[in-house]
Amino acid sequence: MKRIIKCIGLFMLVILGLFMMLVVLIIISAFNSKNNRSNESDSGNVIVKFEGSGEMPNFEEQDPVFADTMEEALTVVNPQVYFGEDTYIDQVSYIIKVFENDRYSTMFYLSDKNSKEGAFVAAKFSIKAVNGKKQFALIDIIRQGYSDSGSHKVTPEKTFSIFCQKIQVFDFGNLSNFGIVEGNRFIFGGIDTVDVKKLKIEGQSPTEIIEFPLYGEKNYFWYYENLVSDKPSSEFDIEVEQ
């Protein structure tokens, strides 16, 4: 009888120990999540939030739906598959840059959800010729939300740190695939408040810097058509010249 009681007691101690470990893991997870949210800040009048984890959407292969223009191609696909809850991004409010060749095109644009919210969007399309005329089908898309939240001051050091963190995600989800030349290491960014005119990544200046307006403020889209480096993006040498 004593042996049975002893076994039951030992069993209860094991169960209690496992329960306590589970509670500790939940607390640690919640603490880390809170810290991550507290680090999501930016400078100026625009608050930027990345949608998703930095990985490209993992959806089932879709049959391409071709249309006469890129804008129309955004509206004829299944919105739940490509846009998730942000179905408004099928509407183009302001085109920043279009890259195009005979096989692909990529359009970077702003899509306004309302007067206070919207998204910076990169959309890539496949191209085919029908009776000598180009048609476009959406094949990939990613968006970065923004909002007008008034003055939000961040130190230059913090701003630069956030800027570098954004660049480090390029090896997740193959973001360089938004370039239209296969094999090129296409790097880009938008709504950045650091002095991009003095930006150098791996000692190289951006191929082009395009200024665009957002909530009355100057913002910038920059890109490297083909960044020359064998390093992963997490190890890039990034600097803003003084």
C-alpha positions in Angstrom: 0.0 0.0 0.0 2.8 2.4 0.9 4.5 1.6 -2.3 1.4 2.5 -4.3 1.0 5.8 -2.4 4.6 6.5 -3.1 4.2 5.9 -6.8 1.1 8.0 -6.9 2.9 10.8 -5.2 5.9 10.6 -7.6 3.5 10.7 -10.5 1.8 13.8 -9.2 5.2 15.5 -8.8 6.1 14.8 -12.4 2.7 16.2 -13.6 3.2 19.3 -11.4 6.7 19.8 -12.8 5.6 19.6 -16.4 2.8 22.0 -15.6 5.2 24.5 -14.1 7.5 24.2 -17.1 4.6 24.9 -19.4 3.6 28.0 -17.4 7.2 29.3 -17.6 7.4 28.8 -21.4 4.1 30.7 -21.8 5.4 33.6 -19.7 8.7 33.8 -21.6 6.9 33.7 -25.0 4.5 36.5 -23.9 7.5 38.6 -22.7 9.4 38.2 -25.9 6.3 39.0 -28.0 5.8 42.2 -25.9 9.5 43.2 -26.4 9.2 42.6 -30.2 6.1 44.8 -30.4 7.8 47.6 -28.4 10.7 47.6 -31.0 8.4 48.2 -33.9 8.8 52.0 -34.3 9.9 54.4 -36.9 10.6 58.1 -37.2 8.7 61.1 -38.8 5.0 61.1 -39.3 4.7 57.7 -40.8 4.4 54.5 -38.7 5.5 51.4 -40.8 4.4 47.9 -40.0 5.6 44.9 -42.0 2.9 42.4 -42.8 3.7 38.8 -42.0 7.0 37.4 -40.8 9.2 38.4 -43.8 8.5 35.1 -45.6 6.7 35.0 -48.8 3.1 33.8 -48.8 2.9 30.0 -49.0 -0.3 29.5 -51.1 -1.2 26.8 -53.6 -0.1 27.3 -57.1 -2.6 29.5 -59.0 -3.3 29.4 -62.7 -2.3 32.8 -64.1 -5.2 35.1 -65.0 -4.1 37.5 -67.7 -5.4 41.0 -68.3 -4.6 44.0 -70.5 -2.9 46.1 -67.8 -1.1 45.5 -64.5 -3.8 47.4 -62.7 -6.5 45.2 -64.1 -4.5 42.1 -63.4 -4.7 43.0 -59.7 -8.5 43.0 -59.7 -9.1 39.6 -61.5 -7.3 37.3 -59.1 -8.7 35.6 -56.0 -8.2 38.4 -53.4 -8.2 36.0 -50.4 -5.3 34.1 -51.9 -3.1 37.1 -52.9 -4.2 39.9 -50.5 -5.5 38.1 -47.4 -7.5 40.7 -45.3 -5.9 43.6 -47.2 -8.2 43.3 -50.2 -8.0 47.1 -50.8 -4.4 46.7 -52.2 -5.9 45.7 -55.6 -6.4 49.4 -56.1 -3.4 51.5 -57.2 -3.4 55.0 -55.7 0.1 56.1 -56.7 2.7 54.3 -58.9 6.3 54.8 -57.7 8.3 52.6 -60.2 7.7 50.0 -62.9 10.3 47.5 -64.1 9.5 45.6 -67.2 11.0 43.3 -69.9 9.6 40.8 -72.3 8.9 38.2 -69.5 8.2 40.0 -66.3 7.2 43.3 -64.8 7.2 44.6 -61.2 5.2 47.5 -60.1 5.9 49.4 -56.8 2.9 51.5 -55.7 1.0 53.0 -52.9 -2.6 51.8 -52.1 -4.7 53.9 -49.8 -7.1 52.1 -47.5 -8.5 55.4 -46.2 -7.1 58.9 -45.4 -5.1 57.5 -42.5 -3.9 54.0 -43.6 -2.5 52.3 -46.6 0.2 50.1 -47.9 3.5 50.2 -49.9 3.1 47.3 -52.4 5.4 45.3 -54.6 3.6 43.3 -57.3 5.3 41.0 -59.8 3.6 39.9 -63.0 4.2 37.4 -65.8 3.9 38.8 -69.3 2.7 37.1 -72.5 2.0 38.5 -76.0 -1.5 38.0 -77.5 -1.8 39.2 -81.1 1.2 41.4 -80.6 -0.1 43.0 -77.4 1.3 42.4 -73.9 -0.9 40.9 -71.2 -0.1 40.7 -67.5 -0.8 38.1 -64.8 -0.1 38.6 -61.1 2.3 36.0 -59.8 3.7 37.5 -56.5 2.9 40.3 -54.1 4.1 41.7 -50.8 3.0 44.8 -48.9 4.2 47.0 -46.0 1.5 48.8 -44.1 1.8 52.5 -43.0 -0.3 55.0 -41.2 -0.4 58.7 -40.4 -0.1 58.9 -36.6 1.3 62.4 -36.1 4.7 63.3 -34.7 6.7 60.3 -33.5 10.3 61.0 -32.6 13.0 58.4 -32.7 16.8 58.9 -32.3 18.9 58.7 -35.5 20.6 55.7 -34.0 17.3 53.8 -33.5 16.2 54.9 -37.0 19.3 53.4 -38.6 19.0 50.2 -36.5 15.4 49.7 -37.8 16.5 50.4 -41.3 19.2 47.7 -41.1 16.7 45.2 -39.6 14.5 45.7 -42.7 17.3 45.0 -45.1 18.3 41.8 -43.2 15.0 40.1 -44.3 16.0 39.9 -47.9 17.2 36.3 -47.6 13.9 35.2 -46.2 11.3 34.5 -48.9 13.6 35.4 -51.7 12.6 39.1 -51.9 15.2 39.6 -54.6 12.8 37.7 -56.9 10.9 40.9 -57.3 13.6 42.0 -59.7 12.8 41.2 -63.4 16.3 39.9 -64.4 16.9 36.3 -63.2 20.2 35.9 -61.4 20.3 39.6 -60.3 20.4 40.3 -56.5 17.6 42.9 -56.5 17.5 44.9 -53.2 14.9 47.6 -52.5 13.3 49.6 -49.8 10.6 52.2 -49.4 9.3 54.8 -46.8 12.8 55.0 -45.3 13.7 58.1 -43.2 17.4 57.7 -43.1 19.4 59.8 -45.5 19.2 57.3 -48.4 21.1 59.7 -50.6 24.2 58.8 -48.6 23.4 55.1 -48.3 26.0 52.5 -49.1 25.5 48.7 -48.9 28.6 46.7 -49.4 30.3 49.9 -50.5 27.8 50.4 -53.3 25.3 53.3 -53.8 21.7 52.5 -54.9 21.0 52.3 -58.6 18.3 54.9 -58.2 16.5 56.8 -55.5 13.0 58.0 -56.2 11.3 60.6 -54.0 7.5 60.3 -53.4 5.0 62.2 -51.2 3.2 60.6 -48.3 1.0 62.6 -45.9 2.8 65.8 -46.9 6.2 64.3 -46.2 9.1 63.4 -48.5 9.7 59.6 -48.6 12.0 57.5 -50.7 12.0 54.4 -52.8 15.5 53.1 -53.4 16.8 50.0 -55.2 19.9 48.1 -56.3 19.4 46.6 -59.7 22.1 44.0 -58.9 23.9 44.2 -55.6 27.3 42.5 -55.9 28.0 40.5 -52.8 28.3 36.9 -51.7 27.3 37.7 -48.2 23.8 36.9 -46.7 21.8 40.0 -46.1 22.2 39.6 -42.4 25.9 40.3 -42.8 25.7 43.2 -45.2 28.0 46.2 -44.4 25.5 49.1 -44.3 26.5 52.7 -43.8 25.2 56.2 -44.3 28.1 58.4 -45.1 28.6 61.5 -43.0 
